[in-house]
Amino acid sequence: MYDLHTHSDFSDGVLPPEKLIEEAKAKGFTLFALTDHDTVGGIVRAAEAAARLRVPFLPGIEISAEYPCELHILGLGVDPSSPAIRRLEQIQRRHRSSRNARVIELLKEGGMDVSGLLEKEERFVTKADIAAAMVRANFASTVSDAFARWLKKGRPFYAPMVHPSMEEVMDVIVSAGGLPVLAHPMKMDCDHRALVKELMELGLWGIEAYYSSASREETGYFKSLAEEFSLRVTCGSDFHGPHRPEAALGCAWEDTPELNETEALLKKRYGICPAAPTGWLFAPRRAQHTESEFQLIADRIVSELPEELFKGLNGGISIASRAKLHRESLPARPLYILGEYSHGYTTGAFITLYFGSFIAVHGRKRGQAFIDEVRKVILHELRHHLEIRAGEHDLEYEDDAVIAAYVEENE
């Protein structure tokens, strides 16, 4: 039994991350993911509890994307230290804070001041917390009632939230080493097939066909849609707390071949096993090269390069501790991503170097030989940056050819 869609009190859930892990342990989960809205703030605490209690844990996030109707995309297996994730988290926190302030202002103007009844720290406040404050102030009978009468779109105290585009959301998840999954599509009023096709072109990995409120017919339809597009099928309760018994932990799980296959694939990809319940994301390989030394090497190389190469690279070059496997990587011959160029309207342009990948591929090299490999990757990613700015894609085509050759050689 597993659950790949849950929330803690770092977003709009009511339980702290550690308590969620305890609940997962009590239920005997064989895999568990924390996927808070637009934040990975609770991941480290959840991972520490999972390691202590030996609960197989997968870090995740749920990101809202701009779309005609509400679109949520799960990122399973994301690295919480990813610069792309951290940047999106900061941007969305600012947007949410502005939205919250506007909602509270509208409520106050309407004679429903709840500003003194919000129990969470400001950085964790969601619209659900505002609704709960309305219940405490007797302005609504339940949280659902608060949304239905006052807070949802079209109601008197609704204020919109700015969201990144679906392209940006997908880029952030993939660049953070995660797998994008379309969350609860049965809740969306849209052309599902057209949406899945569009997301497929951006790197969609799976569809949450098994969901707490899904009917048999809905699950069957989204399973068939996943099969049509060669996508994985996942399950998630969308657990927020015991106050919503219809979305209890693990309630979406069924013992089916497709869900068992998904579990096996996720565990294999992220190195989750009895000896390492939190996988390699939280257990980077030890090496003679330290991350601090690696940072100094990268800084020195950057200082030696012409400043013109970095024009428009507003996010700079950052180091991620972990190793990252390419999505085409095969177990017999792992294909590591050493460096990655990312760009987007809200996230900006930046380069990430993966220390763990360098250690896995070049860890035995010393001195100038190791420095040369770091320089080679930095120049490679800068070429990506320059070509994107110029509207060219030659290097992308070259990289695609290398990957195609790798796949052909290892089939």
Buried (B, 14 or more C-beta within 10 A) or exposed (E): BBBBBBBBBBBBBBBBBBBBBBBBBEBEBBBBBBBBBBBBBBBBBBBBBBBEBEBBBBBBBBBBBBBEEBBBBBBBBBBBBBBBBBBBBEBBBEBBEEBBBBBBBBBEEEEBBBEEBBEBEEEBBBBBBBBBBBBEBEBBEEBEBBBEBBBBEEEEBBBEBBBBBBBBBBBBBBBBBBBBBBBBBBBBEEEBEEBBBBBBEBBBBBBBBBBBBBEEEBBEBBBEBBEEBEBBBBBBBBBBBEEBEEBBBBBBBEEBEBBEEBBEBBBEBBBBEEEBBBBBBBBBEEBEBEBEEBBEBBEEBBEEEEEEBBEEBEBEBBBBBBBBBEBEBBEEEEBBBBBBBBBBEBBBBBBBBBBBBBBBBBBEBEEEEBBEBBBEBBEBBBBBBBBBEEEEEEBEEEEEEEBEEBEEEEE
